[in-house]
């Protein structure tokens, strides 16, 4: 069936964090203003309807009228295996799959399970803020291997710095974000192989957050790091239906751990976890019948991204932006305006009444940036950018930085 992603689905009054959580959002410090006219585009969930087979599966679960403790059936595991073999040519064994009620939860479990207080954990900033909190919140040390950013906004790995930090005695873990949130890089086979080799040689465990791996641009290919590593015994991979199919509220991450010893340790530290019957039904439905919806979604997001790039080139050429290779977020560089981050924030959040995420949340490397999540009806995205552009009309700069299209 054809899906209408231009449909406006009113999410107010549905317990939505982004649409109903105004007081919480203000307490979090994201904005001083939140009202009925606010456009929230800060969190990575979609304002788009989910696949019809998913809706049908959840209705069937509701109609059963009993929602007790549930067990993962063989079909659950088979659905995961089928999806990753078909979409990514990745063979996963049933026993390698460990259910977790969320990726951030899994990261915290891994940090506690495989490191000791004071140990170093490598991350590549600017990066998703919960990586930092998973490390520092558990008494470990952030070891930052900053991504290199060239004049065209293209990010790459500083391998010399990465290897030096991997060699440090207390470095025990590396949290990889691929596709990278927020910069949108999809690391290639050579990059992933090199990361895997360096970590293996230095006994550094890799935790790979690959939950955006199904959200590729039309000309990009995602490769799981476990496919390119010579030894997968030091790799743990987080996969999920949450981002791909807009079901973050169902809490469904599957952690792939081929090493039995690591798998047992991870499971022991995580403790006993049960998925809800809704979660189980959802995964089976989307991994077996959601592919057509996903292809339509990717096309819609690609077109939205193209609209954003063209709009910025015409209305806000000072904003440097690069089409992300993967994810549905864009990383906007406002540095050419010559304004302080506080002033940029005020114009967007308080005056335009659009909530994004300040780049500083992703590390000091993001100080002049804003992250925007784009999986909303295009009319919402258009209104948001038109509001933002209006608030920057009075800013005059001597040097114009054109958008980079790749």
N, C-alpha and C positions, 0 to 999 in steps of 0.2 A: 504494500500500500504506500501511497504518497503521504508524507507527513507535512503539516503546515507549521513550520517553525516561526512564521510571522505572527502566529496566534498569540495574543496577550492573555496569559493565565494569571489572574489576580491571586497573589500568594499572601496577601495580608490576611491576618486572622487564621493562618494555618500553622502557627508556631515556627515560622521561618526565621532563622537567625538573622538573615540579611534584611528581611522586610518587616519583621515584628520585634526585632531585638534592639530597638533604638536606645533604650536606657543602658543596656549592656554594652553596646557599641560605643557610647559616650564614655562609660566607665573604663573601657579598654583604652581610651585615649585616641581612638581613630578620628574622631570629629567632635566639635563643640555643638554642631547643629545636626539634628535629625528630626524630621517632621513628615507630614503626609506628602510633601512634594520632593522628598529626597529620592535620588536615584542611587541605590547601593550596588556597586560593581566591584566590591573588594574581595569577596570570598569565592572560592572555586567550586561553586555548584551552579547548575543551569536553571534558567527561567524558561526552559523548553520542555514540552511534553515528552514523556518516556515512550519506549516502544509499546505498541499495542499488546504483543504477546506477554510482556511483563505485567501490564494492567490486568489482563485475563488471568494470569497465574495468581496474582494477589487476590483478585476477586474469588477465585476458586478456594484459596486458603481461608479467606474470611467466611465463605459459605459453609465451611466445615464446622464452624462455630466453637471449636475448641483449640486453644493455643498453648499447649503444654510444652514440657521439655522436648527437645527434638534432637535427633541423631542425623549425622551426615550420611546420606545413602550413597551407594556406589555411583548412582547417576550424577551426583554432585561432583565427585572426583572425575568421572568420565567427561563431564561437560568442560571442566577446566582443561583436561588433557586434549580434548578435541579442539578447543579454541586456540590453544597455543601452538598445536601442531599445524593447524590449518592457516592461521594468521601469521605465525612467526617461525614456522618450521622448527619448533622447539619441542623435543621429546621430554615429557615430565612423567615420572613414575608416581603412582598413587601414594606410596609411602613417604614420598618427599614433601607432600602437601600438608601444611599445618594451618588450621584456621585461626585467625586473630580478629578481634572486634575493632579493627582499625589499623592504619599504617603507622600513625604516630604512636599508638600503643605498642606496636611491634618494635619500633625503633627504641623506645624506652626499655622494653624487655631485653633487646639485644645489647644495649649499652650496659645494663645491669648484669646480664648473663656472662658477657665475654670480656669485661674490663673490670679493673679495681679502682677505687677512689684515687684520684690523682693521675690516672693514665690519660694519655692523649688520644683524641679522636679527630681525624682529618675530615674537614668539610671544605667545600669550594664556594666561597662567597663571591658575589651576592647570592644567597641561597635561602630557601624556605625557612622562616624563623623557628619552627619547632625542632629543626635539627639542633640549633644552638641550645634550646631549652632542654632537649633530651640529654645533652651532654652536661651542661652546667647544672641542671636541676638534679642530676644524679652524682654530683661531686667530681665529675671528670673535667678534663682540660680541653678546650677548643684549640685545635691546631689548624690554622687557616691557610689553605693553599688557594689564594685568590686566583680567579680566572683572569686571563689577560684579555683586554678589550682594545681593539685597534680603532683607528680613526673612523672606520665605517660601521662601528657598533658590533663587530663580529667577535665573539668570545672564543677563547681557546685555552687549553690546559698548559700551565707552566710546569712541564715535566721535570725540569731540573730542580725546581723548588719542591715539587711533590716527592721526588725520590729522596732528597735530603731529609725531608720531614718523616718519610716512611722509615728511614734508617735510624731515627732517634729511638733510643732504648725504650722509652715509655710510650711510644706510639703503638697502639694495639688494634685500632679499628679505623676503617674509612667508610664514611657514609656517602655513597654515590647517588646523585640525583640525575636520572637520565630517562626521558627527556628532562632537561634542566629547567627548574622553576626558580627564578622567573625569566631567565634570559632566553629560553626557547631553543637552546642547542640540543641536537640529537647527535650524540657522539658516534663517530664512525668506527668501523671494525678495527682499524689500526690504533686509534686512541684507546679503545676499550681493551684491546690485547695488551697494550703497553702498561695500562693501569694494573691489569691482572697480573702481569709478570712481576712488576715492581712490588706489589703487595705480597705475592707468593714468596719472593726471594727474601722478604723482610718479616715474614710471619705476621702480616697485617691482615686481619679479617675484613672482608668487604661486605657491607650491607647495602644492597642496591635497591633504591626506591625507583621502581619502574612503572608506577601507577598511571602515568600519562602515556604509556607506550602505544596505546591504540589510537591516540589523537595526533596523527601525522598530517602534514600538508600533502597535497596530492603528488608531489614529486620527491617525497622523502620515504626512507625505509628505516624502520626501527629494528635494532639488533639487541637482544638480551645479552648482557655481559657473560652469562653462563654459557652461551653458545660459542664464544670466542676464546674463553679461558682454556689453557692446556690442562689445568687442574681445577675442578669446580669444588673441591673439598673445602676451600676457604671462602666460598661465596654463598651468601644468603640473599634471596631475592624477594622483594615485596611486590605482589601483584594485587589488583583489585578491580572490581566492577564499578566502584564508586564514582570515579571521574568519567569513565567511558560511557556509562549509562545513566548518570545523574541519580544515583541512589545512595548518596553519602549518609542519609539518615538510617539506612539499613545496616551499616557497620559490617562491611564484608571485605576483609583483606585475606589473601591466601599467601602464606610465606613458603617459599620453595627452598628446602634445605636438603641437599643430597648427602651430606656427611651425617651418618647416624648419630655420632657422638654429639655433634653440635645440635642436631635436631632434638635429642633427648634433653640436653641442657636447656635449650630455648624453651621447650615445653614445660620443663620443671619450674623454671623461673616465672613463666607466664601464668602457670596454674591452670586449673580446670576451666575450660571455656566452652559454652554451648551457643550455637547460632540459633536465631529464632526461626520458626517455620516460614516466616515471610522472607527472611534472608535466603534460606535454602531454595525456596520456590523462585525467587528473583534470579539467583545466579543460574539455575538450570534453564530458565526461560530465555535470558538474554544471551547466554553463551551458545544456545542452540537455535534461537530464532530472532536474534537481534542484529544480525549482520547487515541486513538491508537498511535498517534504521540508522546504523552507524555510518554507512557510506553516505547517506543523505545528510546526516549531521555534519560530517567532515566537509562536504561540499558547501553547506550553508556557512560554516565557520570560515572556510577559505574565502568566500565571497564577502563576508563581513570584514575580514582582515584587509582585503583589497580595498574595500570602501574606506576603512580607517586610514590606510596609507595615502590614498588619493585625497581624502579630506584634509589631512595634515599638510600635505604638499601644497595645497591651495590656500588653506586658511591659517595654518600655523607652521610655516616652513622652518621656524626656529627649533621645532621639536624634532630631535633625531630619533628615528624608529627603524627597526629592521624586522622584516617578516620572520616570525619564529619558525624554526624547522618542525617543531612539534609543540604540544600543549594548546590551550585556548587562552593563554594570557599574552599580553604585550607589555613590553618594557620600554617606557617612554622617557627620553632624556630631555629635561627642561633646562639644562645648564646654559644654553646659548642666550636665554633671556637675561642672564645676569642678575637674577633675583635670588634671594636667600631661600633655602628650602622651606622656611616658615612662611614666607610670602607666597610661594607657589602653592603650598598647602592651603593657605587662607583663600586664595582665589578659586581653587577647585572645590574644596570641601565646604567652606562657609558661604562664599558668594555664589558659586555655581550650584551649590547644594548637590554635589556628586561625590560619593565616597569611593575612593580608590584605596591603594595602600602605599604609604610613603616608602620610598626606596630604602631609607635608613633602617627600616625594620629588617632588611635582608643583609645588613652589614654596612660598614662605612663606605664600601665600594658603591653603594646605591644612593648616596646622599642626594644627588641631583635628579633622581629618577622617581617615577610613579609606576606602579603595576596596576593594570586594569584586566579584569576578567570579562571575556567577550561573549560567552554563550547565553545571550539574551536575544529576544526579538530585535531585529535590526532597527526598528523604529525607536526602541529604547536606547540603543547605542548611538543612533544619530542625534537624538535629543541631548544625550549626555555630552557629546563632543561639541555640539552647537552651543550649549551653555558654557562649556569650558572655554571655547574659542572667544566668545563674547567678553569674558573676563580678562582676556589677555590682549584685547584690541588696543589698549592704551600704552602697551609696553613697546618702546622703540629701542631697537638694537642696531649697532653699526654693522655687524657681521651676521648674515643669514646662513643658517646651516640647513641644507636641504635633506629631506628624508632619503634614507637609503633603501632601495628596493632590491631584494635578492630573491 
